[in-house]
Amino acid sequence: MECTPPGSSCRSAPRECARGVALAAGAWAIAALLTAGTAPAQATAAAEIRFAQRDYLTARLARSPGSGLESRRGYFDVLVHSLAVVNKGSAPVDLVEVFVELLEGGELMQRTRVGSTDLAGGLRRVRMSVSLGAPIFLDVPFGHRSLFRDGESVATSMNLATDSGFIVNDLYLAVRGLPDQLRATAVLNGPEGRFEVSNSIQVRRPKPANDYSFPLEPGPWFVFADGLLSSHHRFTQGTEFAIDITLIDEHGRAFRDTGRQWTDWYAYGKKVLAAAPGEVVKVVADSTLDPDKFGKRDNESTSQYFGRIGARQQKRFLAAGGDPLEVAGGNYVVIAHEHGEFSQYLHLAHGSVLVEEGDLVERGQPIAAVGGTGELPWAHLHFQVTDAFDPDDVLAITVAHCLPVTFTNGAGPNRLTQPPEPGLFVEVR
């Protein structure tokens, strides 16, 4: 039998020719199967966006209607502490830009672009954190443990190898009205050209499930760091709505004389009270800090001073077996409350802690005294409430939600007395 190529006439019987074509096709299929394993695999592009915050982002009322704001709706701000664009494909990809959108009921409220210049600008901090080689330097500023899985690495350039992720942090947005969703979209270049990947997360206005009282004895206290944009707490996820509290005089000073002795500080030794009933789950009480040794020296500039303190803190964070919360917060007490909430009291005076782990405490019960242990010799109380705390892994607090607290005692908005307009202390010499 002779069978001619397709398109020409077949000289043999049609049935025999058809049988020959079928046999040839079968042979070609077998050959293709045998050689398929030797063909080079084609590179694929795939990526994911992950948020450091669990489940939701917090919207804070930044400006209420009235007093010059004629809108019927207030302004809310939202802070994305960190997100990661992780390459899950088989080939390297380049991150081009990121878009972040706030939505209400599916309708776009605001869209913000983070271009290549801004993305590259954040790499210096990331590279420094990676180079230090300790988990705390990635967990505290970036919420690393929420962003990356085992076997994945932090990218130190905008070219992402497989299983590496680029961290985008400190994305602040403000909008008129209350959003209920945030959507992030990353634009990347892969082997087959440009592609996009998106992910969304809820936006909420969370409130503590418990009532909390002001955690200090009665008096004219001064809150100098809270959830406002200007606060250093706001840009760290685990302390987003923490407050710092001290006492000041009519000149806005927190101490008399030089401040080189703890007795110079107006707030030092004042009673710290349990803000709500609960069980003490963590206590550190043996931390010390000498205000004369670690205060600002007469011949030091501010930058020199913080450089000296920062170098000391870095060594302490890197020391084996240390408690990172003690390094930053000195002596502290953590109380577990109903509904999975935890209040934390930091920078307590050495020798002042009155409770032990396992103790049950009542609202208003003295638990310690105001001190200045931890990072800087500045007498004040750091207070916060979070929705998670692990006594055996204090760094887990870095990815907890820090809740905005409204106190049940006191006066004024949020039970704190506030002036009608923000102000500054000015000293003229």
C-alpha positions as CSV (number, residue, x, y, z in Angstrom):
1,M,0.0,0.0,0.0
2,E,1.1,3.5,-0.8
3,C,-0.4,6.5,0.8
4,T,0.3,10.0,-0.5
5,P,0.6,13.2,1.5
6,P,-2.6,15.1,2.3
7,G,-4.0,17.2,-0.6
8,S,-2.9,14.6,-3.2
9,S,-4.9,11.7,-4.6
10,C,-4.7,8.3,-2.9
11,R,-3.8,5.4,-5.3
12,S,-4.8,2.6,-3.0
13,A,-8.3,1.7,-1.7
14,P,-9.8,4.4,0.5
15,R,-10.2,2.0,3.6
16,E,-6.5,1.0,3.4
17,C,-5.3,4.6,3.1
18,A,-7.4,5.7,6.1
19,R,-5.9,2.8,8.2
20,G,-2.4,3.9,7.2
21,V,-3.1,7.5,8.3
22,A,-4.4,6.4,11.6
23,L,-1.3,4.2,12.3
24,A,1.0,7.1,11.4
25,A,-0.9,9.5,13.7
26,G,-0.6,7.0,16.5
27,A,3.1,6.8,16.0
28,W,3.5,10.6,16.1
29,A,1.5,10.7,19.3
30,I,3.7,8.1,21.0
31,A,6.8,10.0,19.9
32,A,5.4,13.2,21.3
33,L,4.8,11.5,24.7
34,L,8.2,10.1,24.8
35,T,9.9,13.4,24.1
36,A,7.7,15.6,26.3
37,G,9.8,15.1,29.4
38,T,12.8,16.5,27.7
39,A,11.2,19.7,26.5
40,P,12.3,22.8,28.5
41,A,9.6,24.0,31.0
42,Q,8.1,27.4,30.3
43,A,8.6,30.0,33.0
44,T,5.3,31.1,34.6
45,A,4.5,34.4,36.4
46,A,2.4,34.5,39.6
47,A,2.3,36.7,42.6
48,E,0.4,37.4,45.8
49,I,-0.4,40.4,48.0
50,R,-0.5,39.9,51.7
51,F,-1.4,42.3,54.5
52,A,0.4,42.4,57.9
53,Q,-2.8,43.3,59.7
54,R,-5.0,40.3,60.5
55,D,-8.5,40.3,59.1
56,Y,-9.1,44.1,58.9
57,L,-7.6,47.6,58.9
58,T,-8.7,50.2,61.4
59,A,-10.4,53.4,60.3
60,R,-9.9,56.3,62.8
61,L,-12.2,59.4,62.9
62,A,-9.7,62.2,62.1
63,R,-12.1,65.1,61.8
64,S,-15.8,65.4,62.9
65,P,-18.3,67.6,61.0
66,G,-18.7,71.1,62.4
67,S,-16.3,73.8,63.4
68,G,-15.5,74.7,59.9
69,L,-16.1,71.3,58.3
70,E,-19.5,71.7,56.6
71,S,-19.7,68.2,55.3
72,R,-22.2,65.9,56.9
73,R,-19.6,63.2,57.0
74,G,-16.3,63.3,58.9
75,Y,-12.9,62.5,57.6
76,F,-11.4,59.0,58.4
77,D,-7.8,57.9,58.1
78,V,-6.5,54.4,57.5
79,L,-2.9,53.2,57.8
80,V,-1.6,50.1,56.0
81,H,1.4,49.3,58.2
82,S,2.8,46.8,55.7
83,L,1.9,44.7,52.8
84,A,4.1,42.3,50.8
85,V,4.1,41.5,47.1
86,V,5.4,37.9,47.0
87,N,6.6,36.3,43.8
88,K,5.1,32.8,43.6
89,G,6.0,32.1,40.0
90,S,8.9,30.1,38.6
91,A,10.7,33.1,37.1
92,P,12.0,36.4,38.5
93,V,9.6,39.4,38.1
94,D,10.0,43.2,38.5
95,L,7.7,45.2,40.7
96,V,6.6,48.4,38.8
97,E,4.0,50.1,40.9
98,V,1.3,49.6,43.6
99,F,-2.2,51.1,43.7
100,V,-4.2,51.3,46.9
101,E,-7.9,52.0,46.9
102,L,-10.5,52.8,49.6
103,L,-14.0,51.7,48.8
104,E,-17.4,52.1,50.4
105,G,-20.1,49.6,49.4
106,G,-18.0,48.7,46.4
107,E,-17.8,52.3,45.2
108,L,-14.3,53.9,44.8
109,M,-13.6,56.6,47.3
110,Q,-9.9,57.2,46.8
111,R,-7.1,55.8,44.7
112,T,-3.4,56.3,45.6
113,R,-0.4,55.3,43.5
114,V,2.9,54.2,44.9
115,G,5.4,54.6,42.1
116,S,8.8,53.1,41.6
117,T,10.6,56.1,43.2
118,D,8.6,55.7,46.4
119,L,8.9,51.9,46.4
120,A,12.7,52.1,45.9
121,G,12.9,54.8,48.7
122,G,11.7,52.2,51.3
123,L,14.4,49.8,50.5
124,R,17.0,51.4,52.7
125,R,15.1,50.6,55.9
126,V,14.3,47.1,54.7
127,R,17.9,46.3,53.8
128,M,19.1,47.6,57.2
129,S,16.5,45.4,59.0
130,V,17.5,42.3,56.9
131,S,21.2,42.9,57.6
132,L,20.7,43.0,61.4
133,G,19.6,39.3,61.2
134,A,17.2,39.3,64.2
135,P,13.5,38.7,63.9
136,I,12.6,41.7,66.0
137,F,14.0,44.1,63.4
138,L,11.6,42.7,60.8
139,D,8.6,41.9,63.0
140,V,8.3,45.3,64.8
141,P,8.4,47.7,61.8
142,F,7.0,45.3,59.1
143,G,4.9,42.6,60.8
144,H,7.2,40.0,59.0
145,R,5.6,37.0,60.6
146,S,2.2,37.8,59.0
147,L,3.7,38.5,55.6
148,F,6.0,35.6,54.9
149,R,5.9,31.8,55.1
150,D,8.6,29.3,55.7
151,G,11.1,29.2,52.8
152,E,10.2,32.7,51.7
153,S,12.6,35.7,51.9
154,V,12.5,39.5,52.0
155,A,13.5,41.1,48.7
156,T,16.1,43.8,48.9
157,S,15.5,45.1,45.4
158,M,12.5,45.5,43.1
159,N,13.5,42.4,41.2
160,L,11.8,39.6,43.0
161,A,13.2,36.1,42.8
162,T,10.8,33.1,43.3
163,D,9.5,33.0,46.8
164,S,10.8,36.5,47.7
165,G,8.5,39.4,48.6
166,F,8.8,43.2,48.4
167,I,7.6,45.0,51.6
168,V,5.5,48.2,51.1
169,N,4.9,50.0,54.4
170,D,3.5,53.1,56.0
171,L,0.7,53.7,53.5
172,Y,-1.5,56.5,55.0
173,L,-4.8,57.4,53.5
174,A,-7.5,59.9,54.5
175,V,-10.9,60.2,53.0
176,R,-14.3,61.9,53.6
177,G,-16.7,59.2,54.8
178,L,-16.1,55.8,56.4
179,P,-14.6,53.2,54.0
180,D,-15.4,49.5,54.5
181,Q,-12.7,47.9,52.2
182,L,-9.2,48.5,51.0
183,R,-7.9,47.0,47.8
184,A,-4.2,46.8,46.8
185,T,-3.0,46.1,43.3
186,A,0.6,45.5,42.3
187,V,1.8,45.9,38.7
188,L,4.7,43.6,37.7
189,N,6.8,42.7,34.7
190,G,7.2,38.9,34.1
191,P,8.5,36.6,31.4
192,E,5.4,37.1,29.3
193,G,5.0,40.8,29.9
194,R,3.2,43.0,32.3
195,F,0.6,41.6,34.7
196,E,-1.4,42.6,37.8
197,V,-2.3,41.0,41.1
198,S,-4.8,42.3,43.7
199,N,-6.0,41.6,47.2
200,S,-8.6,43.2,49.5
201,I,-9.1,43.5,53.2
202,Q,-11.9,44.9,55.3
203,V,-11.8,48.3,57.0
204,R,-13.6,48.7,60.4
205,R,-14.0,51.0,63.3
206,P,-13.2,48.5,66.1
207,K,-14.2,49.2,69.7
208,P,-12.9,47.3,72.8
209,A,-15.4,44.8,74.1
210,N,-14.6,45.8,77.7
211,D,-14.9,49.1,79.6
212,Y,-11.5,50.6,80.7
213,S,-10.8,53.2,83.3
214,F,-7.9,55.7,83.1
215,P,-4.9,53.7,84.4
216,L,-3.4,56.2,86.8
217,E,-4.3,57.8,90.1
218,P,-6.5,61.0,89.9
219,G,-4.7,64.1,88.7
220,P,-4.1,66.5,85.8
221,W,-2.4,64.0,83.5
222,F,-0.9,64.9,80.1
223,V,-1.2,62.5,77.1
224,F,1.6,63.3,74.7
225,A,1.4,60.4,72.3
226,D,-1.8,58.8,71.1
227,G,-3.3,57.6,67.8
228,L,-2.9,60.9,66.0
229,L,-0.8,61.0,62.8
230,S,2.0,62.9,64.7
231,S,2.4,60.1,67.2
232,H,5.3,57.7,66.9
233,H,2.9,54.9,68.1
234,R,0.7,55.2,65.0
235,F,3.2,53.8,62.5
236,T,3.9,50.6,64.5
237,Q,1.1,48.1,64.2
238,G,1.4,46.7,67.7
239,T,1.2,50.1,69.3
240,E,-1.0,52.0,66.8
241,F,-3.4,53.4,69.4
242,A,-1.2,53.3,72.5
243,I,-1.0,56.4,74.7
244,D,1.9,57.8,76.7
245,I,1.0,59.7,79.8
246,T,3.0,62.0,82.1
247,L,2.8,65.1,84.3
248,I,4.0,68.5,83.2
249,D,4.2,71.9,84.8
250,E,3.0,75.3,83.5
251,H,6.0,75.5,81.2
252,G,5.4,72.2,79.6
253,R,8.3,70.5,81.3
254,A,8.0,66.9,82.7
255,F,10.8,67.4,85.3
256,R,12.4,70.0,87.6
257,D,16.0,70.9,87.7
258,T,18.1,68.7,85.3
259,G,16.0,65.5,85.3
260,R,19.1,63.5,86.1
261,Q,17.4,62.0,89.2
262,W,14.1,60.1,89.1
263,T,12.9,62.3,91.9
264,D,13.2,65.3,89.5
265,W,10.3,63.9,87.4
266,Y,6.7,64.9,88.4
267,A,5.1,61.6,87.3
268,Y,7.7,59.3,88.8
269,G,6.3,57.1,91.5
270,K,2.6,57.9,90.9
271,K,0.2,54.9,91.2
272,V,-0.5,52.8,88.1
273,L,-4.0,51.2,88.3
274,A,-5.5,48.2,86.6
275,A,-7.8,49.6,83.9
276,A,-10.3,46.7,84.1
277,P,-10.7,43.4,86.1
278,G,-8.6,40.5,84.9
279,E,-5.8,38.1,85.4
280,V,-2.1,39.1,85.3
281,V,-0.4,37.0,82.6
282,K,3.0,38.6,82.3
283,V,5.3,40.5,84.7
284,V,8.8,41.9,84.3
285,A,10.0,43.8,87.4
286,D,13.8,43.7,87.5
287,S,14.7,46.2,84.7
288,T,16.7,49.3,85.7
289,L,17.7,52.5,83.9
290,D,19.9,55.3,85.3
291,P,18.7,58.7,84.2
292,D,22.0,60.3,84.9
293,K,23.9,57.8,82.8
294,F,21.4,57.5,79.9
295,G,20.0,60.9,79.9
296,K,21.1,63.5,77.3
297,R,24.5,64.9,78.1
298,D,25.2,68.6,78.2
299,N,27.6,68.4,75.3
300,E,25.5,66.1,73.1
301,S,23.3,67.2,70.2
302,T,19.9,65.5,69.9
303,S,21.1,63.3,67.0
304,Q,24.2,62.3,68.9
305,Y,22.1,61.4,71.9
306,F,19.6,59.2,70.0
307,G,22.6,57.6,68.1
308,R,24.1,56.6,71.5
309,I,20.8,55.3,72.9
310,G,20.0,53.5,69.6
311,A,23.4,51.7,69.5
312,R,22.8,50.5,73.1
313,Q,19.3,49.3,72.3
314,Q,20.5,47.5,69.2
315,K,23.0,45.5,71.2
316,R,20.3,44.6,73.8
317,F,17.8,43.5,71.1
318,L,20.5,41.2,69.6
319,A,21.6,39.7,72.9
320,A,20.6,36.0,73.2
321,G,17.8,35.2,75.5
322,G,16.6,38.7,76.0
323,D,13.0,39.9,76.3
324,P,12.4,42.4,73.5
325,L,9.4,43.9,75.2
326,E,11.6,44.6,78.3
327,V,14.3,46.1,76.1
328,A,11.8,48.6,74.7
329,G,9.4,48.9,77.6
330,G,11.4,48.2,80.7
331,N,9.3,46.8,83.6
332,Y,5.8,45.9,82.5
333,V,2.6,44.2,83.5
334,V,0.1,42.6,81.1
335,I,-3.5,41.8,82.2
336,A,-5.8,39.5,80.4
337,H,-9.5,40.6,80.3
338,E,-12.7,39.1,79.0
339,H,-13.3,38.8,75.2
340,G,-9.6,38.1,74.4
341,E,-8.4,41.6,75.2
342,F,-5.1,42.5,77.0
343,S,-4.1,45.7,78.7
344,Q,-0.4,46.5,78.9
345,Y,1.5,48.9,81.3
346,L,5.1,49.7,80.4
347,H,8.1,51.7,81.7
348,L,7.2,50.9,85.3
349,A,9.6,52.0,88.1
350,H,12.1,49.5,89.4
351,G,10.9,47.8,92.6
352,S,7.4,49.1,92.2
353,V,5.5,46.2,90.7
354,L,2.9,44.9,93.2
355,V,1.4,41.9,91.3
356,E,2.6,38.5,90.1
357,E,1.6,36.3,87.2
358,G,-1.6,34.5,88.0
359,D,-3.0,37.2,90.3
360,L,-6.6,38.3,89.8
361,V,-7.0,42.1,89.9
362,E,-9.9,44.5,90.2
363,R,-10.5,47.7,88.3
364,G,-8.6,50.6,89.9
365,Q,-6.3,48.3,91.9
366,P,-2.7,49.6,92.3
367,I,-0.4,47.4,90.3
368,A,2.9,49.4,90.1
369,A,4.3,53.0,89.9
370,V,5.2,55.2,87.0
371,G,8.9,54.9,86.0
372,G,11.2,55.4,83.1
373,T,12.7,52.0,82.5
374,G,13.2,50.7,79.0
375,E,14.5,52.6,76.0
376,L,14.8,56.2,77.4
377,P,14.9,57.6,80.9
378,W,11.7,59.6,80.5
379,A,9.1,59.1,83.3
380,H,5.8,58.2,81.8
381,L,3.3,55.3,81.5
382,H,2.8,53.6,78.1
383,F,-0.7,52.1,78.1
384,Q,-2.4,50.1,75.4
385,V,-5.1,47.4,74.8
386,T,-4.6,44.7,72.1
387,D,-6.7,41.8,70.9
388,A,-3.9,39.3,71.3
389,F,-0.9,38.6,73.6
390,D,1.3,35.5,74.0
391,P,3.3,35.4,77.2
392,D,5.7,32.9,75.7
393,D,6.2,34.9,72.5
394,V,5.9,38.6,73.2
395,L,6.8,39.5,69.6
396,A,3.4,38.1,68.5
397,I,2.1,41.5,69.7
398,T,3.7,43.1,66.6
399,V,0.8,41.7,64.5
400,A,-2.0,42.2,67.0
401,H,-4.6,44.9,66.6
402,C,-4.0,47.8,69.1
403,L,-7.5,49.1,69.9
404,P,-8.5,52.7,70.4
405,V,-9.7,53.0,74.0
406,T,-12.4,55.2,75.4
407,F,-12.0,55.6,79.2
408,T,-15.1,55.4,81.4
409,N,-13.8,58.1,83.8
410,G,-12.6,61.6,83.1
411,A,-14.1,64.3,81.0
412,G,-14.2,65.6,77.5
413,P,-14.1,63.8,74.1
414,N,-12.9,60.2,74.5
415,R,-13.0,60.9,78.3
416,L,-9.9,63.0,77.9
417,T,-9.9,66.8,78.3
418,Q,-8.8,68.3,75.0
419,P,-8.4,72.0,74.0
420,P,-10.7,73.2,71.2
421,E,-7.6,73.7,69.0
422,P,-4.2,72.0,69.0
423,G,-1.4,73.9,70.6
424,L,2.3,74.0,71.3
425,F,4.4,75.0,74.3
426,V,6.7,77.9,73.4
427,E,9.5,79.1,75.6
428,V,11.0,82.5,74.6
429,R,14.5,83.3,75.9
